[in-house]
Each structure stands twice: as C-alpha cells, then as structure tokens.
Amino acid sequence: MADGSPGGGPTVVQILCKSLGDLGIDAAVATQTNSHLSREARLAGIRTFEADFSHRMKAWQAGRRMHEILEEARPDVLLAHGARSTLPAALLRRNRRPPLVHVVHGLHYTRKPFLTRVLGRATERFCVSRADRTVFVANADEAMARRHHILGRAGHDVIHNGVAVPPGLVRSLADRRFDIAFIGRLHVQKDPLILPEILLAMRPRRPSMLIVAGGDLEQALRAKIEVTGVGEQIVFAGPQRRHEALRLLSQARVCVLPSLWEGLPVSLAEAMLLQVAVVASDIPGNSEIVRAGMTGLLAPVGDARGFASAITRLLTSDSLWQTLTTAAIDHARVNFSALGQAKAYRGLFASVMSEHPSVRSGALEAL
C-alpha cells in the first residue's frame, strides 16, 4: 500500500493481514518508508518492506524497488491497494512477478482538475489492464468503472472491506460521555469544517462533540470553532492509534461522517460494531454501509441543518437509537466481517494462482 498515512486503507490492510494469518496465509506488507502503516505493521508483528511511493512520477524507481522486494519476499500473490501501489508492479513483466490483484478503494480521480482527471483515469485503466484481477471494495466503484469503460478482460470482483473491533469496548447508553464523535482525517474529503455548523444548527441544544482526528485542516477547523462560538462543546483528542481511537469512539452516542466522497469507509462499520449510532452523508460508499432508517441515518452532503436534524432524532429518542444500533451490529457482522473478507480473498488467490505461470509448485495446494 503506497499511502501509509493514517486512514481507512491502512486499517483495512492490517486487519486483512491478521485475518489471512488466521487462515494460515502468511501476509507481508510493502508500504511508504517511515510511514504510519510501516510502524503499525511492525508493531503488529507483520513482516514489512519499505519503498518510496510518494509520487506516481517515481513509479519506475518504485518498480525497481518492488522487484527487489519480490525477490526477497517471494510472494505467491501481490495484492496492490490503489493505483499508486499497483503502478510500479504493473510496469513489471508478467513473468517477473507473481499474480497481481489491483484493489480499488474509490475512483477519486473524478474529483480532480481536468488534466489530472484524465491522467488518473488513464492510470486506472492501465492498472486494470495489467492486473490478473481487479477488486472493488464498493459496488458504486464497480458501477463507475463500468460507466468509464475501465473494466478489463481479466475479470473483477467486489469484496467489501472487513472490520473487527477489540472485545470489551461496547458500553451501555448511560456510560456514553459524548453525544457526538467525529473520527477520521481533517481533510477536505471528510468535510470537517461543517462540524461547528452542525452544532450551531442544533441550538438551543448544546450537545458535546469529540473529535479524534488530525490533518491539514486542523487550524482552519479550530478557527471556525472559535468564530461560531461552539468551543465549549468540543473536545479535541487529536490523532490516536486505532485501539485508543476506537475506545474513545465507544464513549459516544452518535458517530458523524459528513464526507464529500468515499470508497467504503471502515469507520462507519466500526461504529456499528461498537453500538454507536451513525449519521453519514448520503453519498456512494456511505449509503452502501448505512441502510437509511434501518442501520443509521443519512443526510444531504454539506447540509448542516440536515445533519443536525438527524443527530437530534437519535439524541432525543432512546428507542430509535436502540433500534438502529441493534440492527447495525448484525448488519456489520454479516456484511463487513474481517474473516469473511479474508475468505473471499483466499478464494480469489486460488483463482489467480491457478492461471499464472510463476506460482510455486505446492503453493496452490496450501490454500
């Protein structure tokens, strides 16, 4: 995974490595040098390799480093998360690499300026064409790829991100210290600057809000909080390691995710498993996890009053909160299971390994 900074992608990779290990499959990680994922993977006991994936223009250099990693690690399958990760491997000859699976965590090039958008689409098409299989983590991305004529002849699958939370974190409703929690990156994608507007729209109610996040919009968010006068309602916890972030999230009644775009955000499924009610923006990805009115509530993108109304409903009705969170736990366990994700990938590995000339004798039987 090229982007080793804190976020949903690295979380998915770590969970997948552990779950594959539970199935007897040895998984190693290659990621950005000195990154969050590199450190976390090592702490988790995952064999870790580093490379400079910092820019697509460095794909040739990264490709040389990838060849060195493949020579050392000798993997039977290469699972590349995102185009920046796939591109260096895609540049290698097929007979000089193992089967390549390209995993799409959102086709975000559609949000870019025109020239960058054209380049991003071309890069995705190249990665798909060179991969032995493509995996989409969301149905919405598969549908978009079909509309944009990106899908290749090698075939593709949709495998939802799997999540798991440590045991013992679920709290009773009476033990929740915070009314609302935001957990994620303070980045334009997550639209964090709407958070003080939501609190303002909930007046005269003054619910408490926990923000477990860091990022390039932190100063802008703090300035907006001061201007709107909602500072006494907010607790900043800053960026936290995953276990601590989940422990803090478990202390909230409602998790809010007002993103402008997403792939398949794991934070919503994590909140569901912690029995924290979810209110998210009504966009592809979010709406694939949240069944509106059944496992959570959705609000229009950028609509502070819409978010305020949905959150107020949950804070003023214990019965609605209980109904939605109970259904959400079952929904997340069935549809976003870490073990289910690992089993789906195991089946995929067997399929691509059976068709590739580089696979070691006996490796396929080991699956």
C-alpha positions, 0 to 999 in steps of 0.5 A, a space after each residue: 500500500 503506497 499511502 501509509 498515512 493514517 486512514 481507512 486503507 491502512 486499517 483495512 490492510 492490517 486487519 486483512 493481514 491478521 485475518 489471512 494469518 488466521 487462515 494460515 496465509 502468511 501476509 507481508 506488507 510493502 508500504 511508504 518508508 517511515 510511514 504510519 502503516 510501516 510502524 503499525 505493521 511492525 508493531 503488529 508483528 507483520 513482516 514489512 518492506 519499505 519503498 518510496 511511493 510518494 509520487 506516481 512520477 517515481 513509479 519506475 524507481 518504485 518498480 525497481 524497488 518492488 522487484 527487489 522486494 519480490 525477490 526477497 519476499 517471494 510472494 505467491 500473490 501481490 495484492 496492490 491497494 490503489 493505483 499508486 501501489 499497483 503502478 510500479 508492479 504493473 510496469 513489471 513483466 508478467 513473468 517477473 512477478 507473481 499474480 497481481 490483484 489491483 484493489 480499488 478503494 474509490 475512483 477519486 480521480 473524478 474529483 480532480 482538475 481536468 488534466 489530472 482527471 484524465 491522467 488518473 483515469 488513464 492510470 486506472 485503466 492501465 492498472 486494470 489492464 495489467 492486473 490478473 484481477 481487479 477488486 472493488 471494495 464498493 459496488 458504486 466503484 464497480 458501477 463507475 468503472 463500468 460507466 468509464 469503460 475501465 473494466 478489463 478482460 481479466 475479470 473483477 470482483 467486489 469484496 467489501 472491506 472487513 472490520 473487527 473491533 477489540 472485545 470489551 469496548 461496547 458500553 451501555 447508553 448511560 456510560 456514553 460521555 459524548 453525544 457526538 464523535 467525529 473520527 477520521 482525517 481533517 481533510 477536505 474529503 471528510 468535510 470537517 469544517 461543517 462540524 461547528 455548523 452542525 452544532 450551531 444548527 442544533 441550538 438551543 441544544 448544546 450537545 458535546 462533540 469529540 473529535 479524534 482526528 488530525 490533518 491539514 485542516 486542523 487550524 482552519 477547523 479550530 478557527 471556525 470553532 472559535 468564530 461560531 462560538 461552539 468551543 465549549 462543546 468540543 473536545 479535541 483528542 487529536 490523532 490516536 492509534 486505532 485501539 485508543 481511537 476506537 475506545 474513545 469512539 465507544 464513549 459516544 452516542 452518535 458517530 458523524 461522517 459528513 464526507 464529500 466522497 468515499 470508497 467504503 469507509 471502515 469507520 462507519 462499520 466500526 461504529 456499528 460494531 461498537 453500538 454507536 449510532 451513525 449519521 453519514 452523508 448520503 453519498 456512494 460508499 456511505 449509503 452502501 454501509 448505512 441502510 437509511 432508517 434501518 442501520 443509521 441515518 443519512 443526510 444531504 452532503 454539506 447540509 448542516 441543518 440536515 445533519 443536525 436534524 438527524 443527530 437530534 432524532 437519535 439524541 432525543 429518542 432512546 428507542 430509535 437509537 436502540 433500534 438502529 444500533 441493534 440492527 447495525 451490529 448484525 448488519 456489520 457482522 454479516 456484511 463487513 466481517 474481517 474473516 469473511 473478507 479474508 475468505 473471499 480473498 483466499 478464494 480469489 488467490 486460488 483463482 489467480 494462482 491457478 492461471 499464472 505461470 510463476 506460482 510455486 509448485 505446492 503453493 496452490 495446494 496450501 490454500 
